[in-house]
Amino acid sequence: MTNTTKAQRIRAAILTLGLWLLTIGLTLLTITVLLDVLMRVYAAFWADGGFYSRATQTAIGIRQVLVLPLGIIAVIVAIGGAEYHREHFNTRQSWRMFARTLAVQAGLLLLGVFI
């Protein structure tokens, strides 16, 4: 293996690690955005006044119930992504998976902006 290909593999590994860490951070951010979207939608249809209203307390309860499933999804994305990219390191499939993952996360974050 020449020094050039070794340096390219090291750069690809650093880029892969950086993108993987970015997807983990975006996944955690996306959880809070999705929970906020849920609260907004719930409040838009069932709001009946003040913070201590029954509808607001129900929305907070729903939000708390959804934290665990969304946290499990975050763990699946983190571990599954690491395993997938370890198996398919520096291949077209790996880069496409990064692109798809980042596109879905960006879409969910934009959903939070528009709702």
N, CA, C and O atoms as CSV, one atom per row, in Angstrom:
chain,resi,resn,atom,element,x,y,z
A,1,MET,N,N,0.846,-1.171,0.000
A,1,MET,CA,C,0.000,0.000,0.000
A,1,MET,C,C,0.892,1.235,0.000
A,1,MET,O,O,1.795,1.365,0.826
A,2,THR,N,N,0.628,2.123,-0.923
A,2,THR,CA,C,1.460,3.322,-1.017
A,2,THR,C,C,1.016,4.341,0.023
A,2,THR,O,O,-0.049,4.229,0.631
A,3,ASN,N,N,1.871,5.331,0.202
A,3,ASN,CA,C,1.569,6.380,1.176
A,3,ASN,C,C,0.332,7.182,0.780
A,3,ASN,O,O,-0.427,7.638,1.635
A,4,THR,N,N,0.135,7.351,-0.561
A,4,THR,CA,C,-1.015,8.113,-1.032
A,4,THR,C,C,-2.312,7.387,-0.698
A,4,THR,O,O,-3.244,7.997,-0.174
A,5,THR,N,N,-2.380,6.111,-0.990
A,5,THR,CA,C,-3.610,5.383,-0.688
A,5,THR,C,C,-3.820,5.254,0.818
A,5,THR,O,O,-4.957,5.251,1.289
A,6,LYS,N,N,-2.742,5.149,1.562
A,6,LYS,CA,C,-2.864,5.087,3.022
A,6,LYS,C,C,-3.412,6.410,3.561
A,6,LYS,O,O,-4.278,6.421,4.435
A,7,ALA,N,N,-2.903,7.513,3.037
A,7,ALA,CA,C,-3.386,8.831,3.460
A,7,ALA,C,C,-4.846,9.028,3.055
A,7,ALA,O,O,-5.626,9.612,3.807
A,8,GLN,N,N,-5.216,8.543,1.869
A,8,GLN,CA,C,-6.608,8.652,1.432
A,8,GLN,C,C,-7.531,7.830,2.324
A,8,GLN,O,O,-8.635,8.273,2.642
A,9,ARG,N,N,-7.101,6.653,2.728
A,9,ARG,CA,C,-7.918,5.812,3.606
A,9,ARG,C,C,-8.065,6.452,4.984
A,9,ARG,O,O,-9.127,6.367,5.601
A,10,ILE,N,N,-7.012,7.086,5.461
A,10,ILE,CA,C,-7.086,7.763,6.754
A,10,ILE,C,C,-8.053,8.945,6.670
A,10,ILE,O,O,-8.866,9.145,7.572
A,11,ARG,N,N,-7.970,9.728,5.592
A,11,ARG,CA,C,-8.899,10.844,5.402
A,11,ARG,C,C,-10.340,10.350,5.282
A,11,ARG,O,O,-11.256,10.948,5.847
A,12,ALA,N,N,-10.534,9.268,4.552
A,12,ALA,CA,C,-11.885,8.706,4.422
A,12,ALA,C,C,-12.404,8.220,5.769
A,12,ALA,O,O,-13.585,8.386,6.077
A,13,ALA,N,N,-11.531,7.623,6.572
A,13,ALA,CA,C,-11.942,7.150,7.897
A,13,ALA,C,C,-12.315,8.321,8.801
A,13,ALA,O,O,-13.294,8.242,9.543
A,14,ILE,N,N,-11.552,9.394,8.746
A,14,ILE,CA,C,-11.855,10.578,9.556
A,14,ILE,C,C,-13.164,11.217,9.096
A,14,ILE,O,O,-13.983,11.627,9.919
A,15,LEU,N,N,-13.356,11.300,7.784
A,15,LEU,CA,C,-14.597,11.850,7.245
A,15,LEU,C,C,-15.794,10.980,7.649
A,15,LEU,O,O,-16.842,11.499,8.033
A,16,THR,N,N,-15.633,9.672,7.563
A,16,THR,CA,C,-16.706,8.760,7.954
A,16,THR,C,C,-17.041,8.915,9.426
A,16,THR,O,O,-18.215,8.978,9.790
A,17,LEU,N,N,-16.036,8.978,10.267
A,17,LEU,CA,C,-16.265,9.159,11.698
A,17,LEU,C,C,-16.963,10.490,11.968
A,17,LEU,O,O,-17.889,10.555,12.776
A,18,GLY,N,N,-16.521,11.544,11.295
A,18,GLY,CA,C,-17.142,12.851,11.478
A,18,GLY,C,C,-18.602,12.864,11.041
A,18,GLY,O,O,-19.455,13.416,11.737
A,19,LEU,N,N,-18.890,12.263,9.901
A,19,LEU,CA,C,-20.271,12.207,9.435
A,19,LEU,C,C,-21.140,11.345,10.351
A,19,LEU,O,O,-22.305,11.660,10.592
A,20,TRP,N,N,-20.567,10.267,10.851
A,20,TRP,CA,C,-21.310,9.400,11.774
A,20,TRP,C,C,-21.637,10.166,13.054
A,20,TRP,O,O,-22.762,10.092,13.548
A,21,LEU,N,N,-20.670,10.895,13.591
A,21,LEU,CA,C,-20.926,11.699,14.786
A,21,LEU,C,C,-21.958,12.797,14.506
A,21,LEU,O,O,-22.782,13.112,15.365
A,22,LEU,N,N,-21.913,13.370,13.316
A,22,LEU,CA,C,-22.892,14.374,12.925
A,22,LEU,C,C,-24.296,13.774,12.899
A,22,LEU,O,O,-25.245,14.400,13.370
A,23,THR,N,N,-24.434,12.569,12.354
A,23,THR,CA,C,-25.755,11.944,12.313
A,23,THR,C,C,-26.262,11.632,13.722
A,23,THR,O,O,-27.463,11.725,13.976
A,24,ILE,N,N,-25.381,11.271,14.623
A,24,ILE,CA,C,-25.808,11.027,16.002
A,24,ILE,C,C,-26.304,12.328,16.636
A,24,ILE,O,O,-27.360,12.355,17.268
A,25,GLY,N,N,-25.548,13.384,16.466
A,25,GLY,CA,C,-25.971,14.677,17.010
A,25,GLY,C,C,-27.282,15.154,16.410
A,25,GLY,O,O,-28.151,15.655,17.125
A,26,LEU,N,N,-27.428,15.001,15.100
A,26,LEU,CA,C,-28.676,15.403,14.457
A,26,LEU,C,C,-29.842,14.530,14.894
A,26,LEU,O,O,-30.971,15.009,14.997
A,27,THR,N,N,-29.579,13.251,15.151
A,27,THR,CA,C,-30.640,12.370,15.631
A,27,THR,C,C,-31.155,12.846,16.986
A,27,THR,O,O,-32.364,12.885,17.211
A,28,LEU,N,N,-30.257,13.202,17.875
A,28,LEU,CA,C,-30.674,13.697,19.187
A,28,LEU,C,C,-31.425,15.021,19.068
A,28,LEU,O,O,-32.412,15.244,19.770
A,29,LEU,N,N,-30.963,15.888,18.192
A,29,LEU,CA,C,-31.653,17.150,17.963
A,29,LEU,C,C,-33.022,16.912,17.332
A,29,LEU,O,O,-33.992,17.591,17.672
A,30,THR,N,N,-33.100,15.969,16.431
A,30,THR,CA,C,-34.356,15.653,15.758
A,30,THR,C,C,-35.404,15.149,16.743
A,30,THR,O,O,-36.593,15.420,16.577
A,31,ILE,N,N,-34.972,14.419,17.765
A,31,ILE,CA,C,-35.924,13.937,18.768
A,31,ILE,C,C,-36.631,15.121,19.432
A,31,ILE,O,O,-37.855,15.122,19.561
A,32,THR,N,N,-35.876,16.106,19.842
A,32,THR,CA,C,-36.510,17.256,20.506
A,32,THR,C,C,-37.403,18.025,19.541
A,32,THR,O,O,-38.463,18.517,19.929
A,33,VAL,N,N,-36.981,18.130,18.288
A,33,VAL,CA,C,-37.795,18.834,17.297
A,33,VAL,C,C,-39.103,18.082,17.055
A,33,VAL,O,O,-40.167,18.700,16.999
A,34,LEU,N,N,-39.039,16.769,16.913
A,34,LEU,CA,C,-40.256,15.985,16.691
A,34,LEU,C,C,-41.205,16.082,17.879
A,34,LEU,O,O,-42.420,16.161,17.698
A,35,LEU,N,N,-40.669,16.076,19.072
A,35,LEU,CA,C,-41.521,16.214,20.249
A,35,LEU,C,C,-42.169,17.594,20.298
A,35,LEU,O,O,-43.329,17.717,20.693
A,36,ASP,N,N,-41.437,18.631,19.904
A,36,ASP,CA,C,-42.011,19.974,19.842
A,36,ASP,C,C,-43.099,20.068,18.774
A,36,ASP,O,O,-44.122,20.720,18.985
A,37,VAL,N,N,-42.882,19.418,17.628
A,37,VAL,CA,C,-43.890,19.404,16.572
A,37,VAL,C,C,-45.158,18.729,17.086
A,37,VAL,O,O,-46.266,19.208,16.842
A,38,LEU,N,N,-44.994,17.628,17.790
A,38,LEU,CA,C,-46.144,16.936,18.354
A,38,LEU,C,C,-46.919,17.853,19.295
A,38,LEU,O,O,-48.148,17.910,19.248
A,39,MET,N,N,-46.195,18.566,20.145
A,39,MET,CA,C,-46.848,19.482,21.080
A,39,MET,C,C,-47.599,20.593,20.332
A,39,MET,O,O,-48.712,20.955,20.714
A,40,ARG,N,N,-46.999,21.123,19.285
A,40,ARG,CA,C,-47.645,22.194,18.518
A,40,ARG,C,C,-48.914,21.702,17.833
A,40,ARG,O,O,-49.948,22.369,17.868
A,41,VAL,N,N,-48.826,20.533,17.212
A,41,VAL,CA,C,-49.995,19.981,16.520
A,41,VAL,C,C,-51.103,19.673,17.524
A,41,VAL,O,O,-52.269,19.986,17.287
A,42,TYR,N,N,-50.739,19.070,18.623
A,42,TYR,CA,C,-51.727,18.751,19.648
A,42,TYR,C,C,-52.371,20.027,20.177
A,42,TYR,O,O,-53.589,20.087,20.346
A,43,ALA,N,N,-51.564,21.036,20.435
A,43,ALA,CA,C,-52.102,22.298,20.952
A,43,ALA,C,C,-52.983,22.992,19.921
A,43,ALA,O,O,-53.959,23.649,20.284
A,44,ALA,N,N,-52.652,22.855,18.655
A,44,ALA,CA,C,-53.443,23.512,17.617
A,44,ALA,C,C,-54.852,22.929,17.521
A,44,ALA,O,O,-55.804,23.653,17.233
A,45,PHE,N,N,-54.985,21.638,17.758
A,45,PHE,CA,C,-56.290,21.006,17.615
A,45,PHE,C,C,-57.056,20.855,18.926
A,45,PHE,O,O,-58.287,20.842,18.923
A,46,TRP,N,N,-56.341,20.740,20.047
A,46,TRP,CA,C,-57.036,20.453,21.297
A,46,TRP,C,C,-56.744,21.459,22.408
A,46,TRP,O,O,-57.056,21.211,23.573
A,47,ALA,N,N,-56.156,22.574,22.052
A,47,ALA,CA,C,-55.833,23.571,23.082
A,47,ALA,C,C,-57.113,24.157,23.665
A,47,ALA,O,O,-58.041,24.502,22.933
A,48,ASP,N,N,-57.149,24.263,24.972
A,48,ASP,CA,C,-58.314,24.851,25.617
A,48,ASP,C,C,-57.911,25.894,26.659
A,48,ASP,O,O,-58.639,26.154,27.617
A,49,GLY,N,N,-56.748,26.477,26.451
A,49,GLY,CA,C,-56.323,27.548,27.343
A,49,GLY,C,C,-55.117,27.156,28.165
A,49,GLY,O,O,-54.724,25.990,28.148
A,50,GLY,N,N,-54.539,28.048,28.853
A,50,GLY,CA,C,-53.408,28.030,29.750
A,50,GLY,C,C,-52.541,26.781,29.838
A,50,GLY,O,O,-52.866,25.717,29.310
A,51,PHE,N,N,-51.451,26.960,30.515
A,51,PHE,CA,C,-50.472,25.888,30.669
A,51,PHE,C,C,-51.008,24.753,31.518
A,51,PHE,O,O,-50.631,23.599,31.314
A,52,TYR,N,N,-51.863,25.053,32.451
A,52,TYR,CA,C,-52.362,24.028,33.364
A,52,TYR,C,C,-53.669,23.408,32.890
A,52,TYR,O,O,-54.364,22.750,33.664
A,53,SER,N,N,-54.005,23.615,31.623
A,53,SER,CA,C,-55.234,23.017,31.101
A,53,SER,C,C,-55.058,21.513,30.938
A,53,SER,O,O,-53.937,21.005,30.906
A,54,ARG,N,N,-56.162,20.823,30.837
A,54,ARG,CA,C,-56.142,19.364,30.680
A,54,ARG,C,C,-55.447,18.954,29.374
A,54,ARG,O,O,-54.687,17.986,29.356
A,55,ALA,N,N,-55.704,19.683,28.291
A,55,ALA,CA,C,-55.102,19.350,26.996
A,55,ALA,C,C,-53.576,19.499,27.045
A,55,ALA,O,O,-52.853,18.678,26.481
A,56,THR,N,N,-53.098,20.528,27.707
A,56,THR,CA,C,-51.653,20.731,27.800
A,56,THR,C,C,-51.011,19.625,28.622
A,56,THR,O,O,-49.952,19.114,28.258
A,57,GLN,N,N,-51.634,19.261,29.706
A,57,GLN,CA,C,-51.089,18.183,30.535
A,57,GLN,C,C,-51.101,16.851,29.781
A,57,GLN,O,O,-50.176,16.052,29.926
A,58,THR,N,N,-52.132,16.609,28.986
A,58,THR,CA,C,-52.180,15.394,28.168
A,58,THR,C,C,-51.060,15.407,27.131
A,58,THR,O,O,-50.415,14.384,26.902
A,59,ALA,N,N,-50.826,16.557,26.504
A,59,ALA,CA,C,-49.750,16.670,25.509
A,59,ALA,C,C,-48.395,16.418,26.154
A,59,ALA,O,O,-47.537,15.770,25.554
A,60,ILE,N,N,-48.192,16.917,27.355
A,60,ILE,CA,C,-46.931,16.680,28.061
A,60,ILE,C,C,-46.777,15.196,28.375
A,60,ILE,O,O,-45.679,14.649,28.274
A,61,GLY,N,N,-47.869,14.548,28.753
A,61,GLY,CA,C,-47.830,13.102,29.013
A,61,GLY,C,C,-47.484,12.308,27.765
A,61,GLY,O,O,-46.687,11.371,27.818
A,62,ILE,N,N,-48.087,12.684,26.636
A,62,ILE,CA,C,-47.785,12.005,25.369
A,62,ILE,C,C,-46.313,12.202,25.017
A,62,ILE,O,O,-45.641,11.273,24.567
A,63,ARG,N,N,-45.831,13.399,25.224
A,63,ARG,CA,C,-44.425,13.699,24.935
A,63,ARG,C,C,-43.500,12.829,25.782
A,63,ARG,O,O,-42.512,12.295,25.279
A,64,GLN,N,N,-43.817,12.690,27.048
A,64,GLN,CA,C,-42.975,11.877,27.928
A,64,GLN,C,C,-43.009,10.401,27.547
A,64,GLN,O,O,-42.002,9.704,27.671
A,65,VAL,N,N,-44.152,9.927,27.087
A,65,VAL,CA,C,-44.263,8.527,26.664
A,65,VAL,C,C,-43.441,8.285,25.397
A,65,VAL,O,O,-42.870,7.207,25.231
A,66,LEU,N,N,-43.376,9.262,24.512
A,66,LEU,CA,C,-42.664,9.088,23.241
A,66,LEU,C,C,-41.148,9.237,23.357
A,66,LEU,O,O,-40.426,8.877,22.426
A,67,VAL,N,N,-40.660,9.750,24.458
A,67,VAL,CA,C,-39.217,9.945,24.606
A,67,VAL,C,C,-38.479,8.604,24.533
A,67,VAL,O,O,-37.449,8.513,23.864
A,68,LEU,N,N,-38.976,7.574,25.198
A,68,LEU,CA,C,-38.301,6.276,25.201
A,68,LEU,C,C,-38.242,5.648,23.812
A,68,LEU,O,O,-37.157,5.249,23.389
A,69,PRO,N,N,-39.364,5.538,23.072
A,69,PRO,CA,C,-39.258,4.960,21.728
A,69,PRO,C,C,-38.336,5.753,20.804
A,69,PRO,O,O,-37.589,5.170,20.018
A,70,LEU,N,N,-38.387,7.073,20.899
A,70,LEU,CA,C,-37.499,7.876,20.057
A,70,LEU,C,C,-36.043,7.718,20.482
A,70,LEU,O,O,-35.148,7.744,19.637
A,71,GLY,N,N,-35.796,7.557,21.771
A,71,GLY,CA,C,-34.436,7.285,22.252
A,71,GLY,C,C,-33.924,5.949,21.745
A,71,GLY,O,O,-32.753,5.822,21.388
A,72,ILE,N,N,-34.802,4.947,21.713
A,72,ILE,CA,C,-34.412,3.634,21.176
A,72,ILE,C,C,-34.077,3.752,19.695
A,72,ILE,O,O,-33.121,3.138,19.222
A,73,ILE,N,N,-34.857,4.535,18.966
A,73,ILE,CA,C,-34.555,4.757,17.549
A,73,ILE,C,C,-33.196,5.438,17.397
A,73,ILE,O,O,-32.438,5.105,16.485
A,74,ALA,N,N,-32.883,6.383,18.277
A,74,ALA,CA,C,-31.585,7.064,18.224
A,74,ALA,C,C,-30.446,6.073,18.444
A,74,ALA,O,O,-29.421,6.146,17.767
A,75,VAL,N,N,-30.620,5.150,19.385
A,75,VAL,CA,C,-29.590,4.136,19.630
A,75,VAL,C,C,-29.452,3.220,18.420
A,75,VAL,O,O,-28.338,2.852,18.046
A,76,ILE,N,N,-30.571,2.849,17.804
A,76,ILE,CA,C,-30.531,1.999,16.612
A,76,ILE,C,C,-29.801,2.703,15.476
A,76,ILE,O,O,-29.003,2.087,14.769
A,77,VAL,N,N,-30.074,3.994,15.301
A,77,VAL,CA,C,-29.384,4.753,14.245
A,77,VAL,C,C,-27.886,4.809,14.523
A,77,VAL,O,O,-27.081,4.641,13.608
A,78,ALA,N,N,-27.510,5.042,15.765
A,78,ALA,CA,C,-26.088,5.150,16.111
A,78,ALA,C,C,-25.361,3.824,15.927
A,78,ALA,O,O,-24.337,3.763,15.245
A,79,ILE,N,N,-25.885,2.770,16.530
A,79,ILE,CA,C,-25.204,1.475,16.448
A,79,ILE,C,C,-25.319,0.883,15.053
A,79,ILE,O,O,-24.341,0.386,14.495
A,80,GLY,N,N,-26.522,0.941,14.494
A,80,GLY,CA,C,-26.711,0.399,13.142
A,80,GLY,C,C,-25.868,1.122,12.108
A,80,GLY,O,O,-25.297,0.501,11.212
A,81,GLY,N,N,-25.794,2.440,12.238
A,81,GLY,CA,C,-24.968,3.207,11.307
A,81,GLY,C,C,-23.498,2.860,11.427
A,81,GLY,O,O,-22.798,2.734,10.422
A,82,ALA,N,N,-23.032,2.707,12.652
A,82,ALA,CA,C,-21.624,2.349,12.854
A,82,ALA,C,C,-21.316,0.981,12.264
A,82,ALA,O,O,-20.291,0.800,11.606
A,83,GLU,N,N,-22.197,0.026,12.497
A,83,GLU,CA,C,-21.968,-1.326,11.955
A,83,GLU,C,C,-22.036,-1.337,10.433
A,83,GLU,O,O,-21.221,-1.978,9.771
A,84,TYR,N,N,-23.016,-0.621,9.886
A,84,TYR,CA,C,-23.159,-0.591,8.431
A,84,TYR,C,C,-21.927,0.031,7.775
A,84,TYR,O,O,-21.407,-0.492,6.789
A,85,HIS,N,N,-21.468,1.146,8.329
A,85,HIS,CA,C,-20.328,1.821,7.720
A,85,HIS,C,C,-19.023,1.067,7.983
A,85,HIS,O,O,-18.072,1.196,7.211
A,86,ARG,N,N,-18.967,0.298,9.040
A,86,ARG,CA,C,-17.793,-0.535,9.270
A,86,ARG,C,C,-17.726,-1.644,8.215
A,86,ARG,O,O,-16.652,-1.969,7.708
A,87,GLU,N,N,-18.883,-2.216,7.895
A,87,GLU,CA,C,-18.929,-3.290,6.897
A,87,GLU,C,C,-18.707,-2.773,5.477
A,87,GLU,O,O,-18.079,-3.446,4.660
A,88,HIS,N,N,-19.218,-1.589,5.189
A,88,HIS,CA,C,-19.165,-1.052,3.825
A,88,HIS,C,C,-18.294,0.194,3.755
A,88,HIS,O,O,-18.633,1.150,3.058
A,89,PHE,N,N,-17.189,0.193,4.463
A,89,PHE,CA,C,-16.340,1.376,4.544
A,89,PHE,C,C,-15.866,1.814,3.170
A,89,PHE,O,O,-15.367,1.012,2.381
A,90,ASN,N,N,-16.031,3.103,2.898
A,90,ASN,CA,C,-15.525,3.753,1.693
A,90,ASN,C,C,-16.071,3.126,0.416
A,90,ASN,O,O,-15.349,2.990,-0.572
A,91,THR,N,N,-17.333,2.750,0.437
A,91,THR,CA,C,-17.986,2.243,-0.767
A,91,THR,C,C,-19.116,3.201,-1.132
A,91,THR,O,O,-19.496,4.073,-0.350
A,92,ARG,N,N,-19.633,3.016,-2.324
A,92,ARG,CA,C,-20.738,3.850,-2.790
A,92,ARG,C,C,-21.966,3.680,-1.886
A,92,ARG,O,O,-22.674,4.650,-1.614
A,93,GLN,N,N,-22.217,2.459,-1.424
A,93,GLN,CA,C,-23.374,2.214,-0.556
A,93,GLN,C,C,-23.260,2.994,0.754
A,93,GLN,O,O,-24.255,3.523,1.250
A,94,SER,N,N,-22.070,3.064,1.306
A,94,SER,CA,C,-21.860,3.782,2.560
A,94,SER,C,C,-22.131,5.268,2.384
A,94,SER,O,O,-22.806,5.874,3.216
A,95,TRP,N,N,-21.623,5.857,1.325
A,95,TRP,CA,C,-21.822,7.285,1.096
A,95,TRP,C,C,-23.286,7.584,0.797
A,95,TRP,O,O,-23.802,8.622,1.211
A,96,ARG,N,N,-23.965,6.678,0.076
A,96,ARG,CA,C,-25.398,6.863,-0.181
A,96,ARG,C,C,-26.197,6.790,1.119
A,96,ARG,O,O,-27.152,7.543,1.309
A,97,MET,N,N,-25.806,5.889,2.005
A,97,MET,CA,C,-26.499,5.778,3.286
A,97,MET,C,C,-26.329,7.063,4.103
A,97,MET,O,O,-27.277,7.531,4.733
A,98,PHE,N,N,-25.121,7.629,4.089
A,98,PHE,CA,C,-24.912,8.914,4.762
A,98,PHE,C,C,-25.818,9.981,4.157
A,98,PHE,O,O,-26.461,10.741,4.882
A,99,ALA,N,N,-25.868,10.037,2.837
A,99,ALA,CA,C,-26.683,11.046,2.169
A,99,ALA,C,C,-28.157,10.873,2.517
A,99,ALA,O,O,-28.845,11.855,2.800
A,100,ARG,N,N,-28.643,9.649,2.500
A,100,ARG,CA,C,-30.054,9.406,2.823
A,100,ARG,C,C,-30.355,9.744,4.280
A,100,ARG,O,O,-31.373,10.365,4.583
A,101,THR,N,N,-29.471,9.336,5.170
A,101,THR,CA,C,-29.680,9.611,6.592
A,101,THR,C,C,-29.710,11.113,6.848
A,101,THR,O,O,-30.589,11.609,7.552
A,102,LEU,N,N,-28.757,11.831,6.283
A,102,LEU,CA,C,-28.723,13.283,6.478
A,102,LEU,C,C,-29.915,13.964,5.819
A,102,LEU,O,O,-30.414,14.960,6.342
A,103,ALA,N,N,-30.385,13.451,4.683
A,103,ALA,CA,C,-31.556,14.034,4.023
A,103,ALA,C,C,-32.813,13.849,4.868
A,103,ALA,O,O,-33.611,14.776,5.003
A,104,VAL,N,N,-32.990,12.669,5.432
A,104,VAL,CA,C,-34.159,12.423,6.290
A,104,VAL,C,C,-34.097,13.316,7.523
A,104,VAL,O,O,-35.102,13.906,7.918
A,105,GLN,N,N,-32.930,13.414,8.123
A,105,GLN,CA,C,-32.806,14.249,9.310
A,105,GLN,C,C,-33.030,15.723,8.978
A,105,GLN,O,O,-33.678,16.438,9.742
A,106,ALA,N,N,-32.506,16.175,7.860
A,106,ALA,CA,C,-32.731,17.568,7.464
A,106,ALA,C,C,-34.213,17.817,7.200
A,106,ALA,O,O,-34.744,18.866,7.564
A,107,GLY,N,N,-34.878,16.852,6.568
A,107,GLY,CA,C,-36.316,16.986,6.327
A,107,GLY,C,C,-37.104,17.077,7.618
A,107,GLY,O,O,-38.018,17.893,7.732
A,108,LEU,N,N,-36.760,16.245,8.595
A,108,LEU,CA,C,-37.457,16.288,9.883
A,108,LEU,C,C,-37.182,17.599,10.621
A,108,LEU,O,O,-38.068,18.144,11.278
A,109,LEU,N,N,-35.958,18.096,10.509
A,109,LEU,CA,C,-35.646,19.380,11.142
A,109,LEU,C,C,-36.396,20.520,10.450
A,109,LEU,O,O,-36.851,21.451,11.115
A,110,LEU,N,N,-36.529,20.455,9.130
A,110,LEU,CA,C,-37.297,21.476,8.411
A,110,LEU,C,C,-38.783,21.394,8.745
A,110,LEU,O,O,-39.476,22.411,8.754
A,111,LEU,N,N,-39.268,20.199,9.017
A,111,LEU,CA,C,-40.644,20.041,9.452
A,111,LEU,C,C,-40.892,20.833,10.726
A,111,LEU,O,O,-41.939,21.460,10.887
A,112,GLY,N,N,-39.929,20.797,11.618
A,112,GLY,CA,C,-40.032,21.570,12.847
A,112,GLY,C,C,-40.042,23.070,12.609
A,112,GLY,O,O,-40.646,23.816,13.379
A,113,VAL,N,N,-39.391,23.513,11.566
A,113,VAL,CA,C,-39.363,24.940,11.249
A,113,VAL,C,C,-40.721,25.399,10.703
A,113,VAL,O,O,-41.190,26.492,11.020
A,114,PHE,N,N,-41.340,24.555,9.884
A,114,PHE,CA,C,-42.575,24.954,9.210
A,114,PHE,C,C,-43.834,24.654,10.004
A,114,PHE,O,O,-44.895,25.185,9.676
A,115,ILE,N,N,-43.760,23.830,11.028
A,115,ILE,CA,C,-44.958,23.521,11.826
A,115,ILE,C,C,-44.831,24.195,13.176
A,115,ILE,O,O,-45.725,24.073,14.013
